[in-house]
């Protein structure tokens, strides 16, 4: 061994230490920069009720259809379908092998006939279409029956010899009608983590006697049998019977042993109040977190400057650098021990090392909120929660935590009562204090989308955000928009579908060019955005298991995921959103829809992907509903993004 080589060996550990130390410094700088990019959110007492988590029982899916799995192990499978309504009865095949499957049907008290070759003579119309959400679409074949009686329809699905398939389930047969008797199903908790019990609930209700929103009134005694099949992220399938109560609700409980995305299919059978036999299914998707975070009681507080306090919440179960959403309510306590609300605060933050076993997450409190309440002798945090920013699953909670040594600073005591943007969002970073000049209008597409805005002929002084054919969480999507706009002094947004929710997420949590847009009266404009989710999101997770994942399912677009996400979006942020909704042209002389394949899973009116009810954003600016426009191209009416009149209006009113 040469002397120079021995010298190299001796100094190598030194270089390694220097290299590792530089990496640590770089990571610290990156982390601190990310912390500085977050807004410090806060709001008034009046907002507190809307910032609490919703009741999961109000977030259920409403089903007028039944999905029957097609088993690859059977060469001939016969499926019996009780039909309780003759209105718009349809059968649909969703399978990669759809056209190769032979289909024979026997109507109530009739013989079998070949659905494809003899269906026309039996007044059955066949339509080739697609099922899905935006660009994540699968082939579908729909058979519409013009004349049918109530009773049992039998369907034979025959797999041709030599057909090579993968997996036990190779597709689904879907049966639907416009019966008013529908299945309402939901997951009974938003606190879904490994080892924590989860309940699944299902009940029958009459759509004509209930609104399109909220939890409907259950019909007791009509469901006779209900089961649920749960597929875990590792592919394991669990099958449970559901037991019924006197109120008509059937339910079961299970404890997940792994983390990730679960799907559940509920199948219920029984008799309607009219005495007709029925069958319905509901498909649900939910996320399970790998662990729970425990918020400790030894809260720490320190002054940041002449106005603000930093509050550190010690937590176990989070890793340093892990990003979380924190939300809490500030309550005051008077000399007699009475509590009263003062404000709420929250936002995005990164967990930081506190001890070897604990991390902490921080909140920033502007003490001008405290100065509004001179009678408060001390303050406490209530209804504290931590949520995953990518799926809004609740990671940890605390009912009440004492806030030691917190008080209004001397500067805050001069507060005149006018609530400012700085109190709601925190201090803008120094690099963004100059007034923006030369901003652009950014056109943003949606989930798994192609170039939704096309030639964009009605827009001026714009740029197009393009992240085509991808599946992003709201948080991932928001950060991609932010990064794309980083070279612009400012920008406003016109968004389609999920792009609207991602833009609102960006404005809520992060400093970006949105905060410096000028001119125009509308900061964020959207069309066809499922702010409260879409029923299709649960089905897509199920279908991805047989078609291949495609873009994959998106929990933020489910009813549960969207509601848990919205619980952290303040009214002042929603007030910056101006949204449009659309649906199909409705005429009296025909059955109308945007998409024949998605219609069985949606409640009218809808745009083929989003129901009008679930496109609403409470606190946003509703610019109206327009018929004759569907969600995307390839549907019965034109794509909503090609409406020249609406596009021109959005362009004229956009901030930039």
Secondary structure per residue as TSV (DSSP state, phi and psi in degrees):
chain	resnum	aa	ss	phi	psi
A	1	X	-	360.0	128.1
A	2	X	-	-74.5	160.1
A	3	X	H	-63.3	-39.0
A	4	X	H	-64.5	-35.7
A	5	X	H	-70.1	-40.4
A	6	X	H	-59.8	-40.6
A	7	X	H	-62.4	-40.6
A	8	X	H	-62.7	-41.1
A	9	X	H	-63.9	-38.5
A	10	X	H	-67.5	-38.7
A	11	X	H	-88.4	-11.0
A	12	X	H	-58.3	-46.1
A	13	X	H	-58.0	-34.2
A	14	X	H	-63.9	-45.6
A	15	X	H	-62.8	-38.9
A	16	X	H	-62.7	-42.9
A	17	X	H	-63.1	-42.3
A	18	X	H	-63.3	-42.7
A	19	X	H	-62.5	-46.3
A	20	X	H	-65.1	-38.9
A	21	X	H	-64.3	-39.5
A	22	X	H	-65.9	-35.7
A	23	X	H	-63.4	-41.4
A	24	X	H	-63.0	-42.1
A	25	X	H	-63.7	-43.5
A	26	X	H	-62.3	-43.5
A	27	X	H	-61.8	-39.0
A	28	X	H	-63.5	-41.8
A	29	X	H	-64.5	-42.5
A	30	X	H	-62.6	-44.0
A	31	X	H	-63.1	-45.6
A	32	X	H	-63.0	-39.1
A	33	X	H	-62.4	-39.8
A	34	X	H	-65.7	-41.2
A	35	X	H	-60.2	-39.3
A	36	X	H	-70.3	-22.2
A	37	X	H	-78.2	-16.0
A	38	X	B	-79.6	143.6
A	39	X	-	-82.4	149.0
A	40	X	-	-98.0	103.2
A	41	X	E	-86.2	146.8
A	42	X	E	-160.4	163.6
A	43	X	E	-164.2	179.4
A	44	X	-	-81.1	168.1
A	45	X	G	-58.5	-38.4
A	46	X	G	-62.3	-25.8
A	47	X	G	-80.3	-19.5
A	48	X	G	-53.0	-47.8
A	49	X	G	-57.9	-37.9
A	50	X	G	-75.8	-13.0
A	51	X	G	-97.0	6.9
A	52	X	S	-93.3	156.8
A	53	X	-	-64.9	140.6
A	54	X	-	-75.8	164.6
A	55	X	-	-72.6	118.7
A	56	X	G	-58.2	-24.7
A	57	X	G	-66.0	-17.0
A	58	X	G	-92.0	3.9
A	59	X	S	-112.9	21.8
A	60	X	-	-76.1	165.1
A	61	X	E	-93.1	148.0
A	62	X	E	-113.2	117.7
A	63	X	E	-116.9	131.7
A	64	X	S	-113.9	17.2
A	65	X	E	-132.9	172.8
A	66	X	E	-138.7	130.3
A	67	X	E	-106.1	121.8
A	68	X	E	-108.7	122.5
A	69	X	E	-66.9	140.4
A	70	X	E	-98.2	119.0
A	71	X	E	-87.9	123.0
A	72	X	T	-69.5	-18.5
A	73	X	T	-81.2	-10.9
A	74	X	-	-106.7	125.6
A	75	X	S	-69.0	-33.4
A	76	X	E	-134.6	120.9
A	77	X	E	-120.8	128.1
A	78	X	E	-109.3	129.0
A	79	X	E	-118.4	128.1
A	80	X	E	-100.4	129.2
A	81	X	E	-124.6	105.7
A	82	X	E	-69.5	127.2
A	83	X	E	-106.9	117.1
A	84	X	-	-104.0	-3.5
A	85	X	-	-144.9	137.1
A	86	X	-	-91.1	-3.4
A	87	X	T	-81.7	114.8
A	88	X	T	55.1	48.2
A	89	X	-	-73.5	132.8
A	90	X	E	-140.6	150.0
A	91	X	E	-117.8	144.2
A	92	X	E	-139.6	140.0
A	93	X	E	-107.3	124.0
A	94	X	E	-118.0	102.0
A	95	X	E	-163.4	142.2
A	96	X	T	-62.1	-23.1
A	97	X	T	-104.1	20.4
A	98	X	G	-49.6	-52.7
A	99	X	G	-68.9	-22.9
A	100	X	G	-84.6	-10.5
A	101	X	E	-84.5	128.0
A	102	X	E	-81.5	134.6
A	103	X	E	-122.3	123.9
A	104	X	E	-124.5	140.0
A	105	X	E	-129.0	138.7
A	106	X	E	-118.6	114.2
A	107	X	-	-71.6	165.7
A	108	X	T	-50.4	122.9
A	109	X	T	61.7	28.8
A	110	X	S	-128.5	170.9
A	111	X	-	-86.2	166.2
A	112	X	E	-71.3	146.6
A	113	X	E	-140.5	155.9
A	114	X	E	-73.2	121.9
A	115	X	T	-67.0	-35.2
A	116	X	T	-82.5	-41.0
A	117	X	T	-89.9	-27.5
A	118	X	S	-114.2	-1.2
A	119	X	T	-63.2	-39.0
A	120	X	G	-60.1	-39.3
A	121	X	G	-67.1	-21.9
A	122	X	G	-97.5	16.9
A	123	X	T	62.5	45.9
A	124	X	E	-116.4	125.3
A	125	X	E	-101.6	130.8
A	126	X	E	-102.5	136.0
A	127	X	E	-136.3	128.7
A	128	X	E	-91.4	127.6
A	129	X	E	-150.2	-163.9
A	130	X	E	-133.3	154.4
A	131	X	E	-120.6	135.7
A	132	X	E	156.9	-169.8
A	133	X	E	-121.0	117.2
A	134	X	T	51.7	-120.6
A	135	X	T	-84.8	-6.8
A	136	X	E	-93.2	84.4
A	137	X	E	-125.7	147.1
A	138	X	E	-124.0	149.4
A	139	X	E	-64.4	140.6
A	140	X	E	-139.0	144.3
A	141	X	E	-122.1	120.8
A	142	X	E	-114.2	136.2
A	143	X	E	-118.9	117.3
A	144	X	E	-104.0	127.5
A	145	X	E	-99.4	119.1
A	146	X	S	-80.5	-22.9
A	147	X	S	-144.6	120.8
A	148	X	-	-155.7	150.8
A	149	X	-	-104.4	156.8
A	150	X	S	-69.0	156.5
A	151	X	E	137.1	-156.9
A	152	X	E	-104.0	121.8
A	153	X	E	-96.0	131.2
A	154	X	E	-108.4	133.4
A	155	X	E	-123.6	126.2
A	156	X	E	-102.9	122.9
A	157	X	E	-109.2	114.5
A	158	X	E	-110.8	127.3
A	159	X	E	-89.8	121.5
A	160	X	-	-63.9	151.2
A	161	X	T	-63.5	139.6
A	162	X	T	86.7	-2.9
A	163	X	-	-71.3	121.9
A	164	X	-	-91.8	124.7
A	165	X	-	-128.4	162.5
A	166	X	-	-125.0	134.8
A	167	X	S	86.6	159.1
A	168	X	S	-74.0	-35.2
A	169	X	E	-103.7	123.0
A	170	X	E	-110.7	5.5
A	171	X	E	165.2	-175.8
A	172	X	E	-136.9	141.0
A	173	X	E	-99.5	125.6
A	174	X	E	-112.4	129.5
A	175	X	E	-117.6	136.0
A	176	X	E	-150.7	160.1
A	177	X	-	-153.9	-179.3
A	178	X	-	-100.2	35.6
A	179	X	-	-60.2	140.3
A	180	X	S	-72.9	-13.8
A	181	X	E	-89.6	115.4
A	182	X	E	-131.0	162.1
A	183	X	E	-98.0	132.0
A	184	X	E	-114.4	122.1
A	185	X	E	-135.9	145.3
A	186	X	E	-157.6	157.8
A	187	X	E	-85.9	131.7
A	188	X	S	-85.5	10.0
A	189	X	-	-151.5	149.3
A	190	X	S	-99.3	2.7
A	191	X	-	-103.8	76.1
A	192	X	-	-108.5	107.3
A	193	X	B	-143.2	162.4
A	194	X	T	-57.1	131.4
A	195	X	T	86.7	-3.9
A	196	X	S	-104.8	133.9
A	197	X	E	-65.8	136.5
A	198	X	E	-123.9	133.3
A	199	X	E	-107.1	144.8
A	200	X	E	-120.9	127.9
A	201	X	E	-125.0	142.7
A	202	X	E	-146.6	144.1
A	203	X	E	-152.8	160.2
A	204	X	E	-97.0	144.7
A	205	X	E	-147.3	166.2
A	206	X	E	-102.4	113.2
A	207	X	G	-61.2	-33.5
A	208	X	G	-68.5	-20.0
A	209	X	G	-105.1	8.1
A	210	X	S	-136.0	153.2
A	211	X	-	-73.8	171.0
A	212	X	S	-77.0	-4.3
A	213	X	S	-125.8	152.8
A	214	X	S	79.0	-176.2
A	215	X	-	-83.2	122.9
A	216	X	-	-79.2	166.2
A	217	X	-	-77.1	129.0
A	218	X	-	-74.7	146.2
A	219	X	-	-98.3	115.6
A	220	X	T	-83.7	141.6
A	221	X	T	86.5	5.2
A	222	X	-	-98.7	-35.2
A	223	X	E	-78.0	127.7
A	224	X	E	-103.2	-27.9
A	225	X	E	-150.6	137.0
A	226	X	E	-146.8	138.8
A	227	X	E	-137.7	157.4
A	228	X	E	-131.6	137.2
A	229	X	E	-113.1	121.2
A	230	X	E	-111.8	127.9
A	231	X	E	-108.7	121.8
A	232	X	-	-83.2	164.7
A	233	X	T	-59.4	-27.2
A	234	X	T	-84.8	5.9
A	235	X	S	92.1	-10.2
A	236	X	-	-67.4	136.8
A	237	X	E	-112.2	130.7
A	238	X	E	-117.4	136.9
A	239	X	E	-120.8	126.2
A	240	X	E	-127.6	140.0
A	241	X	E	-75.7	153.0
A	242	X	-	-111.4	138.8
A	243	X	E	-106.3	144.6
A	244	X	E	-101.9	155.4
A	245	X	-	-116.2	178.0
A	246	X	T	-65.2	-23.4
A	247	X	T	-84.6	1.9
A	248	X	S	90.9	-3.0
A	249	X	-	-86.3	130.1
A	250	X	E	-104.0	139.4
A	251	X	E	-151.4	162.6
A	252	X	E	-147.7	164.1
A	253	X	E	-132.0	148.2
A	254	X	E	-150.6	163.4
A	255	X	E	-119.3	112.6
A	256	X	-	-68.8	140.2
A	257	X	-	-104.3	-8.4
A	258	X	S	-133.4	160.2
A	259	X	-	-95.7	159.9
A	260	X	E	128.1	-162.2
A	261	X	E	-94.4	124.5
A	262	X	E	-106.5	151.4
A	263	X	E	-123.1	148.2
A	264	X	E	-136.6	133.5
A	265	X	E	-118.4	123.1
A	266	X	E	-103.9	130.5
A	267	X	E	-121.3	123.3
A	268	X	E	-122.9	139.8
A	269	X	E	-127.5	155.1
A	270	X	E	169.1	-152.8
A	271	X	E	-130.9	138.2
A	272	X	-	-72.0	166.1
A	273	X	T	-58.4	-19.8
A	274	X	T	-83.0	-5.5
A	275	X	S	94.3	-2.6
A	276	X	-	-82.4	141.9
A	277	X	E	-72.5	143.6
A	278	X	E	-138.3	162.4
A	279	X	E	-144.2	136.7
A	280	X	E	-140.8	156.5
A	281	X	E	-136.2	154.7
A	282	X	E	-130.5	143.1
A	283	X	E	-118.8	124.6
A	284	X	E	-122.4	149.1
A	285	X	E	-126.3	138.1
A	286	X	E	-150.8	152.4
A	287	X	E	-99.1	141.5
A	288	X	E	-119.1	123.7
A	289	X	B	-78.2	150.8
A	290	X	S	-69.3	-25.1
A	291	X	-	-158.5	166.9
A	292	X	-	-101.4	144.7
A	293	X	-	-98.6	135.4
A	294	X	E	-107.2	120.9
A	295	X	E	-86.9	123.5
A	296	X	-	-84.8	164.0
A	297	X	S	-87.4	-15.3
A	298	X	-	-83.3	68.9
A	299	X	-	-67.9	141.1
A	300	X	E	-118.5	147.9
A	301	X	E	-138.9	143.2
A	302	X	E	-148.2	147.3
A	303	X	E	-70.0	136.8
A	304	X	-	-96.7	-44.3
A	305	X	S	-157.3	-159.4
A	306	X	S	-72.3	-9.7
A	307	X	S	-121.9	-28.6
A	308	X	E	-116.2	150.7
A	309	X	E	-115.4	145.3
A	310	X	E	-102.3	126.4
A	311	X	E	-110.5	122.8
A	312	X	E	-107.2	126.2
A	313	X	E	-106.1	110.1
A	314	X	E	-64.9	136.6
A	315	X	E	-140.1	139.5
A	316	X	E	-108.7	147.1
A	317	X	S	101.2	-0.3
A	318	X	-	-115.6	146.9
A	319	X	-	-93.5	148.1
A	320	X	T	-59.1	134.4
A	321	X	T	91.2	-9.4
A	322	X	-	-73.0	130.8
A	323	X	E	-87.4	133.6
A	324	X	E	-140.6	158.9
A	325	X	E	-96.9	130.4
A	326	X	E	-114.8	137.3
A	327	X	E	-139.1	140.3
A	328	X	E	-155.0	157.5
A	329	X	E	-109.3	137.0
A	330	X	E	-94.5	124.2
A	331	X	E	-120.6	141.4
A	332	X	E	-96.4	157.7
A	333	X	E	-131.1	122.9
A	334	X	-	-84.2	-176.7
A	335	X	T	-65.1	-21.4
A	336	X	T	-92.3	4.2
A	337	X	S	84.8	11.3
A	338	X	-	-84.7	135.6
A	339	X	E	-98.8	145.7
A	340	X	E	-148.7	146.7
A	341	X	E	-72.2	146.0
A	342	X	E	-116.3	-49.0
A	343	X	E	-172.0	-179.9
A	344	X	E	-122.8	160.3
A	345	X	E	-149.3	159.5
A	346	X	E	178.2	-158.7
A	347	X	E	132.3	-174.4
A	348	X	E	-88.8	144.2
A	349	X	E	-155.0	165.3
A	350	X	E	-109.3	134.5
A	351	X	-	-67.0	141.4
A	352	X	E	-124.7	151.3
A	353	X	E	-63.9	133.9
A	354	X	-	-115.6	-53.6
A	355	X	S	-135.3	-175.0
A	356	X	S	-64.2	-28.4
A	357	X	S	-108.1	-13.1
A	358	X	-	-126.0	148.8
A	359	X	E	-115.4	178.5
A	360	X	E	-138.8	152.6
A	361	X	E	-120.6	149.2
A	362	X	E	-118.7	152.7
A	363	X	E	-128.1	147.8
A	364	X	E	-111.6	126.9
A	365	X	E	-113.9	120.0
A	366	X	E	-80.6	117.8
A	367	X	T	-74.0	-1.3
A	368	X	H	-65.0	-26.0
A	369	X	H	-64.7	-37.5
A	370	X	H	-71.4	-32.3
A	371	X	H	-67.6	-13.7
A	372	X	T	-71.1	-15.0
A	373	X	-	-126.3	84.7
A	374	X	T	-69.9	-19.2
A	375	X	T	-79.5	-10.5
A	376	X	-	-73.9	126.9
A	377	X	S	-95.0	-24.0
A	378	X	E	-155.3	172.1
A	379	X	E	-135.2	151.0
A	380	X	E	-135.1	155.3
A	381	X	E	-95.3	134.4
A	382	X	E	-128.3	157.2
A	383	X	E	49.4	51.4
A	384	X	E	-81.0	136.9
A	385	X	E	-146.8	151.6
A	386	X	E	-117.3	135.6
A	387	X	E	-132.4	148.8
A	388	X	E	-71.0	127.8
A	389	X	T	-70.8	-16.3
A	390	X	T	-93.7	-13.1
A	391	X	T	-148.6	0.8
A	392	X	-	63.8	13.6
A	393	X	-	-62.9	135.7
A	394	X	E	-73.9	121.2
A	395	X	E	-95.3	-30.5
A	396	X	E	-165.3	156.1
A	397	X	E	-146.6	156.0
A	398	X	E	-146.1	133.4
A	399	X	E	-72.4	-42.8
A	400	X	E	-155.4	134.3
A	401	X	E	-135.4	130.2
A	402	X	E	-68.7	141.0
A	403	X	E	-106.7	103.3
A	404	X	T	-77.6	136.3
A	405	X	T	57.6	33.5
A	406	X	-	-98.1	135.4
A	407	X	-	-159.2	161.8
A	408	X	-	-67.0	131.9
A	409	X	-	-71.2	166.0
A	410	X	T	-59.8	-40.9
A	411	X	T	-65.6	-37.5
A	412	X	G	-66.4	-27.8
A	413	X	G	-65.7	-16.3
A	414	X	G	-88.0	7.6
A	415	X	-	-56.5	127.6
A	416	X	-	-91.4	0.3
A	417	X	S	96.0	-2.4
A	418	X	-	-92.5	115.2
A	419	X	-	-78.3	127.6
A	420	X	-	-106.2	165.9
A	421	X	H	-60.7	-34.0
A	422	X	H	-64.1	-36.1
A	423	X	H	-67.9	-33.9
A	424	X	H	-82.0	-31.7
A	425	X	H	-122.8	-11.0
A	426	X	-	93.6	-177.1
A	427	X	-	-85.1	128.4
A	428	X	-	-62.9	141.9
A	429	X	-	-59.5	147.8
A	430	X	G	-58.4	-32.3
A	431	X	G	-69.0	-10.0
A	432	X	G	-117.2	23.6
A	433	X	-	-84.9	-18.5
A	434	X	S	-76.6	144.0
A	435	X	-	-66.8	135.4
A	436	X	-	-73.7	143.1
A	437	X	-	-134.2	139.4
A	438	X	S	78.1	35.3
A	439	X	-	-72.7	170.3
A	440	X	E	-125.2	161.8
A	441	X	E	-94.6	125.4
A	442	X	E	-101.0	125.6
A	443	X	E	-95.0	124.0
A	444	X	E	-121.6	132.1
A	445	X	-	-87.4	-168.7
A	446	X	-	-116.5	-160.6
A	447	X	T	-60.2	132.0
A	448	X	T	48.0	42.1
A	449	X	-	-102.5	154.2
A	450	X	S	-83.4	-160.4
A	451	X	-	-77.8	84.7
A	452	X	T	-61.1	-29.7
A	453	X	T	-92.9	-3.8
A	454	X	T	52.1	-133.8
A	455	X	T	-70.7	-18.6
A	456	X	-	53.7	42.6
A	457	X	T	-62.5	-24.4
A	458	X	T	-90.4	0.3
A	459	X	-	-106.3	147.8
A	460	X	-	-128.1	156.1
A	461	X	S	47.2	56.8
A	462	X	E	-128.9	163.2
A	463	X	E	-129.9	155.2
A	464	X	E	-111.1	125.0
A	465	X	E	-79.3	128.7
A	466	X	-	-131.9	113.1
A	467	X	-	-134.8	68.4
A	468	X	T	-71.8	142.4
A	469	X	T	57.4	40.5
A	470	X	-	-122.0	155.4
A	471	X	-	-112.1	113.6
A	472	X	-	-125.1	145.9
A	473	X	-	-69.2	165.3
A	474	X	H	-56.1	-40.0
A	475	X	H	-69.7	-43.4
A	476	X	H	-62.2	-45.0
A	477	X	H	-59.8	-46.6
A	478	X	H	-60.0	-41.9
A	479	X	H	-70.6	-31.1
A	480	X	H	-66.7	-41.1
A	481	X	H	-62.0	-44.5
A	482	X	H	-60.4	-45.8
A	483	X	H	-65.4	-40.0
A	484	X	H	-63.3	-37.1
A	485	X	G	-86.3	2.0
A	486	X	G	-63.9	-25.8
A	487	X	G	-85.0	-6.4
A	488	X	S	-96.0	142.3
A	489	X	S	-65.1	-29.9
A	490	X	-	-166.6	163.8
A	491	X	E	-159.9	148.6
A	492	X	E	-105.1	172.4
A	493	X	E	-133.0	137.0
A	494	X	E	-116.6	120.9
A	495	X	E	-127.8	151.3
A	496	X	E	-112.9	140.3
A	497	X	T	53.6	-130.4
A	498	X	H	-59.2	-22.8
A	499	X	H	-56.9	-30.1
A	500	X	H	-67.5	-44.0
A	501	X	H	-66.5	-40.9
A	502	X	H	-64.0	-36.7
A	503	X	H	-67.2	-41.4
A	504	X	H	-64.4	-39.2
A	505	X	H	-60.4	-45.2
A	506	X	H	-60.0	-48.8
A	507	X	H	-63.8	-33.8
A	508	X	H	-69.8	-48.3
A	509	X	H	-101.5	-25.1
A	510	X	B	-125.6	145.8
A	511	X	-	-75.3	133.4
A	512	X	-	-156.8	-177.3
A	513	X	G	-61.9	-17.5
A	514	X	G	-59.9	-32.7
A	515	X	G	-76.1	-4.6
A	516	X	G	-123.8	11.5
A	517	X	-	-67.6	143.6
A	518	X	-	-131.9	173.3
A	519	X	S	67.7	169.8
A	520	X	S	58.2	159.8
A	521	X	S	-105.9	-5.3
A	522	X	B	-123.6	119.3
A	523	X	S	-80.6	-51.2
A	524	X	E	-122.6	124.9
A	525	X	E	-121.7	143.5
A	526	X	E	-144.6	159.0
A	527	X	E	-138.8	133.9
A	528	X	S	68.5	29.8
A	529	X	-	-89.6	125.6
A	530	X	-	-82.3	71.2
A	531	X	T	-57.5	-29.6
A	532	X	T	-110.6	15.3
A	533	X	-	96.9	175.2
A	534	X	-	-139.6	144.5
A	535	X	T	-64.3	-21.9
A	536	X	H	-69.5	-22.9
A	537	X	H	-61.6	-37.3
A	538	X	H	-69.8	-39.4
A	539	X	H	-68.1	-35.7
A	540	X	H	-62.4	-35.7
A	541	X	H	-63.2	-39.1
A	542	X	H	-68.8	-44.1
A	543	X	H	-71.0	-29.2
A	544	X	H	-60.5	-23.3
A	545	X	H	-72.9	-20.0
A	546	X	H	-110.5	-30.8
A	547	X	H	-90.2	-8.8
A	548	X	-	92.7	152.1
A	549	X	-	-60.8	-29.8
A	550	X	T	60.0	-130.8
A	551	X	T	-77.3	-17.1
A	552	X	-	88.2	164.7
A	553	X	-	-81.7	162.0
A	554	X	-	-133.7	109.9
A	555	X	G	-66.3	-29.7
A	556	X	G	-61.8	-19.9
A	557	X	G	-96.6	0.0
A	558	X	S	-80.6	165.0
A	559	X	H	-60.1	-46.3
A	560	X	H	-64.8	-48.7
A	561	X	H	-62.2	-42.2
A	562	X	H	-65.5	-40.4
A	563	X	H	-66.7	-41.7
A	564	X	H	-66.6	-34.0
A	565	X	H	-68.1	-46.8
A	566	X	H	-63.4	-25.2
A	567	X	T	-62.8	-15.0
A	568	X	T	-107.0	1.8
A	569	X	-	-95.3	116.2
A	570	X	-	-75.0	161.6
A	571	X	H	-64.2	-35.2
A	572	X	H	-66.9	-26.1
A	573	X	H	-78.9	-43.8
A	574	X	H	-62.6	-28.6
A	575	X	T	-66.6	-14.3
A	576	X	T	-88.6	0.9
A	577	X	E	-103.3	133.1
A	578	X	E	-121.5	115.5
A	579	X	E	-125.1	151.0
A	580	X	E	-118.3	148.9
A	581	X	E	-128.9	154.6
A	582	X	E	-139.6	167.9
A	583	X	E	-157.4	176.8
A	584	X	-	-66.2	160.7
A	585	X	-	-70.3	127.2
A	586	X	-	-111.6	114.5
A	587	X	-	-122.5	156.8
A	588	X	T	-74.9	-23.1
A	589	X	T	-95.4	5.9
A	590	X	S	-151.8	166.2
A	591	X	-	-81.8	127.7
A	592	X	-	-115.2	149.3
A	593	X	-	-167.3	165.6
A	594	X	S	-91.7	-44.7
A	595	X	-	-135.7	120.6
A	596	X	T	-64.6	-30.5
A	597	X	T	-78.5	-35.0
A	598	X	T	-88.1	-17.6
A	599	X	G	-55.7	-37.5
A	600	X	G	-62.8	-15.5
A	601	X	G	-106.4	-3.4
A	602	X	S	-119.6	153.4
A	603	X	-	-99.6	131.9
A	604	X	S	-67.4	149.5
A	605	X	S	-82.3	151.3
A	606	X	B	-147.6	167.2
A	607	X	-	-105.4	17.1
A	608	X	S	96.3	-14.9
A	609	X	S	-135.7	-41.6
A	610	X	S	-120.0	130.3
A	611	X	B	-79.3	143.1
A	612	X	G	-55.4	-40.1
A	613	X	G	-59.5	-39.5
A	614	X	G	-93.3	3.5
A	615	X	G	-94.2	1.3
A	616	X	-	-80.0	143.7
A	617	X	-	-123.8	100.4
A	618	X	T	-60.9	125.6
A	619	X	T	96.2	-14.3
A	620	X	S	-85.1	-178.7
A	621	X	E	-106.6	105.5
A	622	X	E	-80.2	114.7
A	623	X	E	-92.6	9.6
A	624	X	E	110.0	165.4
A	625	X	E	-113.8	135.6
A	626	X	E	-128.9	129.6
A	627	X	E	-91.4	160.6
A	628	X	S	94.0	11.1
A	629	X	E	-137.0	131.8
A	630	X	E	-108.4	174.2
A	631	X	S	-65.1	-47.6
A	632	X	S	-137.5	177.5
A	633	X	T	-68.7	162.4
A	634	X	T	83.9	3.8
A	635	X	S	-100.2	178.6
A	636	X	S	-61.1	-42.1
A	637	X	S	-106.2	164.8
A	638	X	E	-62.0	160.3
A	639	X	E	-66.3	137.5
A	640	X	G	-62.8	-22.8
A	641	X	G	-77.7	-7.0
A	642	X	G	-101.0	9.5
A	643	X	-	-75.1	102.9
A	644	X	H	-62.4	-38.2
A	645	X	H	-64.3	-46.9
A	646	X	H	-66.4	-41.1
A	647	X	H	-62.1	-41.8
A	648	X	H	-63.4	-39.7
A	649	X	H	-65.5	-42.9
A	650	X	H	-64.8	-39.5
A	651	X	H	-62.6	-43.7
A	652	X	H	-67.1	-29.5
A	653	X	H	-101.4	0.9
A	654	X	B	-76.4	138.2
A	655	X	-	-76.5	155.5
A	656	X	-	-140.5	360.0
